[in-house]
C-alpha cells in the first residue's frame, strides 16, 4: 500500500485533532439526554453506516481475503475503539468537558512511550523532552480545570485516561495492518467490532430508552450528529490516514492540539472562562508539539 505525502498526512492528523476537540464538547452535551452506552452505540452505528457507504463507493465493496492473524488483530483493534469511545463517555459523566479534553492531551506521552517500546518507530530520546513539555501544559490546565471537575473527578479522570490508553494501542496496532489493507477498511471493520460488542451493554445503561425519544432535545441530537459525522467517520479516517503517513509517535504529538481545540470550543460554545493558566498551558502544549516534530524530523534524516 502506498503512503500519503508527509504534508497531507500532517494535515489529516491536525484535522482529526481539532475535530476531536469539538467532540469533547459534543459528548458532554449528548450526555444530557443519552446514557454513555446509548451515545456510544448510536455514534458508532451512524459512523459505521457512513464508512461502509464510503468504502463501497471508493473500493467497490471489494474485501480482500483476510488472514486469521489479521482477523485476530482487527478484533483487538476493535477493542481499542470500544475502549476509547465508551470509557471517555463514561468518564465525562464525572468530569467537565475541559478536564476531559486536557486529559486526552496526555495521549502523545502514552502513545510515544508505547510506540517506542513496542514497534520502535522513533527513538525515545527524540520525543521525551517535547512530550514532557506538552505534558506539563496538560497538567497545568488539568489542575486549573479541576475547579469544575464534577462530583467524582478521580473516577472520571481514570476512565478518560484508560480511553486514551485504548486509543494509543489502536494507533500503534493499526499502522502495521495498514501495510496490507486500506485505512478505510481498517476503520470500518474495527468500528463494526466495537459496535457489536457494546450493543448488549445497552441493557445495563439506559437513559433515553427509559425516558423516550421525545425527551431528547434538539441540541443533543445535533451533538450526537456531530459525533457520528465528524468525530467518528471523518476524524477517525483522517487520523488513520495520517498515522499511515507519519507514524503513531509523530501523529500522537499533534494530538496535543485536541485539548487546545477543546478549551477554545468550550469557551465559545459552552461559555466556559479561559484564564491565564489555560493560556500558559496551551503555549506549553504547542511548544511540545513543535519540539517533538522537530526532533523526530532530525532523527529520520
C-alpha positions in Angstrom: 0.0 0.0 0.0 1.4 3.5 -0.9 1.9 6.1 1.8 0.3 9.6 1.7 2.6 12.6 1.4 4.0 14.0 4.6 2.2 17.3 4.2 -1.2 15.6 3.6 -0.6 13.2 6.5 0.2 16.0 8.9 -2.8 18.0 7.7 -5.0 14.9 8.3 -3.8 14.4 11.8 -4.3 18.1 12.6 -7.9 18.0 11.2 -8.6 14.9 13.4 -7.2 16.6 16.5 -9.4 19.7 16.0 -12.5 17.7 15.3 -11.9 15.6 18.4 -11.5 18.7 20.4 -15.0 19.6 19.3 -16.2 16.1 20.1 -15.4 16.6 23.8 -18.0 19.4 23.9 -20.4 17.4 21.8 -20.1 14.3 24.1 -20.7 16.3 27.2 -23.8 17.9 25.6 -25.1 14.5 24.4 -24.9 13.0 27.9 -27.8 15.4 28.8 -30.3 13.1 27.0 -28.3 9.9 26.4 -26.5 7.4 28.7 -22.9 6.8 27.9 -23.6 3.4 26.3 -26.5 4.8 24.3 -24.5 7.7 23.0 -21.6 5.4 22.1 -23.7 2.8 20.3 -25.7 5.4 18.3 -22.5 7.3 17.5 -20.8 4.1 16.2 -23.8 2.8 14.3 -24.1 6.1 12.4 -20.4 6.4 11.8 -20.3 2.8 10.6 -23.1 3.4 8.1 -21.1 6.4 6.6 -17.9 4.5 6.5 -19.5 1.5 4.8 -21.1 3.7 2.2 -17.8 5.4 1.6 -15.9 2.1 1.4 -18.4 0.7 -1.1 -18.2 3.8 -3.4 -14.4 4.0 -3.2 -13.3 0.4 -3.2 -16.3 -1.2 -4.8 -17.1 -3.3 -1.8 -14.0 -5.5 -2.6 -12.8 -7.1 0.6 -9.5 -9.0 0.1 -9.1 -12.3 1.8 -8.2 -11.6 5.4 -5.8 -14.0 7.1 -6.5 -15.5 10.5 -3.8 -13.4 12.0 -5.2 -10.2 10.5 -8.7 -11.1 11.7 -7.5 -11.5 15.2 -5.6 -8.2 15.0 -8.7 -6.4 13.7 -10.7 -7.8 16.7 -8.1 -6.5 19.1 -8.1 -3.1 17.4 -11.9 -3.1 17.7 -11.5 -3.4 21.5 -9.3 -0.3 21.3 -12.0 1.6 19.5 -14.6 0.4 22.0 -12.4 1.4 25.0 -11.8 4.8 23.6 -15.4 5.7 22.7 -17.1 4.2 25.7 -14.6 4.9 28.5 -14.3 8.6 27.6 -18.1 9.0 27.5 -18.4 7.2 30.9 -15.6 9.4 32.3 -17.3 12.6 31.1 -20.2 11.7 33.4 -17.9 12.6 36.3 -15.6 15.4 35.0 -16.1 18.6 33.0 -15.5 18.7 29.2 -12.4 20.9 29.8 -10.9 18.4 32.2 -11.7 15.6 29.8 -10.1 17.5 26.9 -6.8 18.1 28.7 -6.5 14.5 30.0 -6.9 13.4 26.4 -4.0 15.7 25.7 -1.8 13.2 27.5 -2.3 10.8 24.5 1.1 11.8 22.9 3.0 10.8 26.0 1.2 7.5 26.3 1.4 6.7 22.5 5.1 7.8 22.1 6.3 5.7 25.0 4.2 2.6 24.0 5.2 3.1 20.3 8.9 3.4 21.2 8.7 0.2 23.3 6.5 -1.9 21.0 7.5 -1.0 17.5 10.4 1.3 17.9 9.4 3.6 15.1 11.3 6.5 16.6 14.0 6.7 19.4 12.6 7.5 22.8 15.3 10.2 23.2 13.8 12.0 20.2 10.5 12.6 21.8 10.8 12.7 25.6 11.7 16.4 26.0 8.9 17.7 23.9 6.5 15.1 25.3 7.3 16.2 28.9 6.9 19.9 27.9 3.5 19.1 26.4 2.5 17.0 29.4 3.4 19.9 31.7 1.0 22.1 29.8 -1.7 19.3 30.0 -1.0 19.0 33.8 -1.2 22.8 34.3 -4.6 23.1 32.5 -5.8 19.9 34.3 -5.1 21.4 37.7 -7.0 24.6 36.8 -9.8 22.6 35.3 -10.4 20.5 38.4 -12.1 23.5 39.9 -15.1 22.4 37.8 -14.3 18.7 37.6 -17.5 17.3 38.9 -18.5 15.1 41.9 -16.1 12.2 41.2 -13.1 13.7 39.4 -10.7 10.9 40.2 -13.0 8.2 38.8 -13.8 10.2 35.8 -10.2 11.1 35.1 -9.2 7.4 35.4 -11.9 6.4 32.9 -10.9 9.1 30.4 -7.2 8.1 30.8 -8.0 4.5 30.1 -9.8 5.6 27.0 -6.5 7.4 26.0 -4.5 4.2 26.5 -7.0 2.3 24.4 -6.6 4.7 21.5 -2.8 4.7 21.8 -2.7 0.9 21.4 -5.2 1.2 18.5 -3.0 3.8 16.7 0.1 1.6 17.1 -1.5 -1.6 16.0 -3.4 -0.1 13.1 -0.2 1.1 11.3 1.0 -2.5 11.0 -2.1 -3.8 9.4 -2.5 -0.8 7.1 0.6 -2.1 5.3 -1.7 -4.8 3.9 -5.1 -3.1 3.7 -6.6 0.3 3.3 -7.1 2.7 6.2 -10.8 2.8 5.3 -11.1 -1.0 5.5 -9.4 -1.0 8.9 -11.6 1.8 10.1 -15.0 0.3 9.3 -14.0 -3.3 10.3 -12.7 -2.2 13.7 -15.7 0.1 14.3 -18.0 -2.8 13.5 -16.3 -4.9 16.1 -16.7 -2.2 18.7 -20.4 -1.6 17.8 -21.3 -5.3 18.0 -19.5 -5.7 21.3 -21.3 -2.8 23.1 -24.8 -3.4 21.9 -25.5 -5.9 24.7 -24.4 -3.2 27.2 -27.5 -1.2 26.3 -29.5 -3.3 28.8 -27.2 -2.1 31.6 -27.1 1.6 31.0 -30.3 3.3 29.8 -31.5 6.9 29.8 -33.1 7.9 26.6 -34.6 4.4 26.2 -36.4 4.9 29.6 -37.4 8.5 29.1 -38.4 8.1 25.5 -37.1 9.6 22.2 -39.2 12.7 22.7 -37.1 13.6 25.8 -34.0 14.3 23.6 -33.5 18.0 22.9 -32.6 19.4 19.5 -29.2 20.5 20.7 -28.4 16.9 22.0 -29.5 15.5 18.6 -27.1 17.9 16.9 -24.3 17.0 19.3 -24.9 13.3 18.5 -24.9 14.1 14.8 -21.5 15.8 15.2 -20.1 12.7 16.9 -21.4 10.5 14.2 -20.2 12.5 11.2 -17.2 14.5 12.3 -15.8 12.8 15.4 -16.2 9.2 14.2 -16.4 9.0 10.4 -14.3 12.0 9.3 -11.8 12.3 12.2 -11.1 8.7 12.7 -10.4 8.2 9.0 -8.2 11.3 8.9 -6.3 10.0 11.9 -5.6 6.6 10.4 -4.6 8.3 7.1 -2.2 10.5 8.9 -0.8 7.7 11.1 -0.1 5.7 7.9 2.0 8.5 6.6 3.9 9.8 9.5 3.7 7.0 12.2 1.9 6.9 15.6 4.6 8.8 17.5 4.6 11.9 15.4 0.8 11.8 14.9 0.3 11.4 18.7 2.2 14.5 19.5 -0.1 16.5 17.2 -2.9 15.0 19.2 -2.0 17.7 21.8 -4.0 20.1 19.7 -7.1 18.3 20.9 -7.2 19.9 24.3 -6.3 23.3 22.8 -9.4 22.9 20.5 -11.5 21.6 23.4 -10.7 24.6 25.6 -11.3 27.1 22.8 -14.6 25.5 21.7 -15.8 25.0 25.3 -15.3 28.8 25.8 -17.1 29.6 22.5 -20.0 27.1 22.8 -20.4 26.4 26.5 -19.3 29.8 27.7 -16.5 28.4 29.9 -13.9 31.0 31.1 -10.4 30.7 29.8 -7.8 32.4 32.1 -4.1 33.0 32.1 -3.4 29.5 33.4 -5.1 27.9 30.4 -3.3 30.2 28.0 0.1 29.3 29.5 -0.8 25.6 29.4 -1.8 25.9 25.7 1.5 27.6 24.9 3.4 24.7 26.6 1.4 22.2 24.7 2.1 23.9 21.3 5.8 24.2 22.2 5.9 20.5 22.9 4.3 19.8 19.6 6.9 21.9 17.8 9.8 20.4 19.7 8.9 16.7 19.1 8.1 17.2 15.4 11.5 19.0 15.0 13.4 16.2 16.8 11.7 13.4 15.0 12.3 15.0 11.7 16.0 15.3 12.5 16.2 11.7 13.6 14.7 10.5 10.4 17.3 12.2 8.2 
